[in-house]
Amino acid sequence: FSEGAKLLFKGLRTNRTLKRLSLQYCNIESDVAKSLNNFLSFQGLAIENINLRGNKLGGEGLISISNALNKNLTLKSITFSNCDVGPHIEALKAFADVMKTNTTLADMDLQQNGIGEKGAKVLLESGAFDRKEGNSTLKNFHVDTNLTIETFTALMRAGAGGKGKKGKKSKKKK
């Protein structure tokens, strides 16, 4: 399916109406990464939501998406779960770097990629997910729950888990 995906991405670059694209579990492999980057980087692209769950895009695919996010002004949601990223430090650094400046992405799913403790720490140490000084548009960021409780909690506190709901103020009894 990789050759078909390349042709699909090339054909959809000029589409100005399609908002959602789901290509989950289509056997797309890392050799499509460059085509994915070219597609998502195309000026005038209308895609707001792309689902690539279950493909074998690996770290190369995450790097391509990260590079595209530098140019893309429409993408709000990416499902990149179960895409074999693993603890690919270069890919996670590229993603963290672009998230420092990206102003459109609100939802990113990196679950079931086995980023591990090393990968999670790369994301944390980047500062990109700091609620006060990092990315302010990312509301939902999903990572593996098999991280240690300390690392998982730190990512959620850093803002990667989205903003918490504000509770109602209770009135004090006199």
Solvent accessible surface area in square Angstrom, and as a share of the most:
residue,aa,sasa,rsa
1,F,124,0.52
2,S,17,0.11
3,E,115,0.51
4,G,33,0.32
5,A,0,0.00
6,K,57,0.24
7,L,127,0.63
8,L,63,0.31
9,F,2,0.01
10,K,131,0.55
11,G,55,0.52
12,L,27,0.13
13,R,69,0.25
14,T,89,0.52
15,N,48,0.25
16,R,144,0.52
17,T,109,0.64
18,L,61,0.31
19,K,102,0.43
20,R,175,0.64
21,L,21,0.11
22,S,70,0.45
23,L,13,0.06
24,Q,76,0.34
25,Y,128,0.49
26,C,36,0.22
27,N,112,0.58
28,I,1,0.00
29,E,92,0.41
30,S,44,0.28
31,D,83,0.43
32,V,0,0.00
33,A,10,0.08
34,K,155,0.66
35,S,25,0.16
36,L,1,0.00
37,N,30,0.15
38,N,68,0.35
39,F,0,0.00
40,L,0,0.00
41,S,18,0.12
42,F,69,0.29
43,Q,121,0.54
44,G,45,0.44
45,L,5,0.03
46,A,12,0.09
47,I,3,0.01
48,E,54,0.24
49,N,36,0.18
50,I,0,0.00
51,N,25,0.13
52,L,1,0.00
53,R,73,0.27
54,G,9,0.08
55,N,0,0.00
56,K,98,0.41
57,L,1,0.01
58,G,9,0.08
59,G,3,0.03
60,E,87,0.39
61,G,0,0.00
62,L,0,0.00
63,I,37,0.19
64,S,8,0.05
65,I,0,0.00
66,S,1,0.01
67,N,61,0.31
68,A,1,0.01
69,L,6,0.03
70,N,100,0.51
71,K,105,0.44
72,N,10,0.05
73,L,134,0.67
74,T,43,0.25
75,L,1,0.00
76,K,102,0.43
77,S,18,0.11
78,I,1,0.00
79,T,21,0.12
80,F,0,0.00
81,S,2,0.01
82,N,43,0.22
83,C,0,0.00
84,D,80,0.41
85,V,7,0.04
86,G,17,0.16
87,P,80,0.50
88,H,57,0.25
89,I,57,0.29
90,E,117,0.53
91,A,0,0.00
92,L,0,0.00
93,K,111,0.47
94,A,26,0.20
95,F,0,0.00
96,A,1,0.01
97,D,82,0.42
98,V,6,0.04
99,M,0,0.00
100,K,96,0.41
101,T,101,0.59
102,N,12,0.06
103,T,101,0.58
104,T,32,0.19
105,L,0,0.00
106,A,34,0.26
107,D,40,0.20
108,M,0,0.00
109,D,12,0.06
110,L,0,0.00
111,Q,61,0.27
112,Q,121,0.54
113,N,7,0.03
114,G,38,0.36
115,I,0,0.00
116,G,28,0.27
117,E,56,0.25
118,K,149,0.63
119,G,0,0.00
120,A,0,0.00
121,K,94,0.40
122,V,23,0.13
123,L,0,0.00
124,L,48,0.24
125,E,144,0.65
126,S,28,0.18
127,G,33,0.32
128,A,0,0.00
129,F,8,0.03
130,D,58,0.30
131,R,100,0.36
132,K,190,0.80
133,E,159,0.71
134,G,19,0.18
135,N,13,0.07
136,S,72,0.46
137,T,40,0.23
138,L,9,0.05
139,K,85,0.36
140,N,65,0.33
141,F,4,0.02
142,H,72,0.32
143,V,4,0.02
144,D,10,0.05
145,T,107,0.62
146,N,122,0.63
147,L,14,0.07
148,T,64,0.37
149,I,124,0.63
150,E,124,0.56
151,T,8,0.05
152,F,54,0.22
153,T,40,0.23
154,A,37,0.28
155,L,0,0.00
156,M,49,0.22
157,R,189,0.69
158,A,25,0.19
159,G,10,0.10
160,A,0,0.00
161,G,32,0.31
162,G,7,0.06
163,K,109,0.46
164,G,55,0.53
165,K,203,0.86
166,K,196,0.83
167,G,68,0.66
168,K,198,0.84
169,K,195,0.82
170,S,101,0.65
171,K,192,0.81
172,K,190,0.81
173,K,199,0.84
174,K,246,1.04
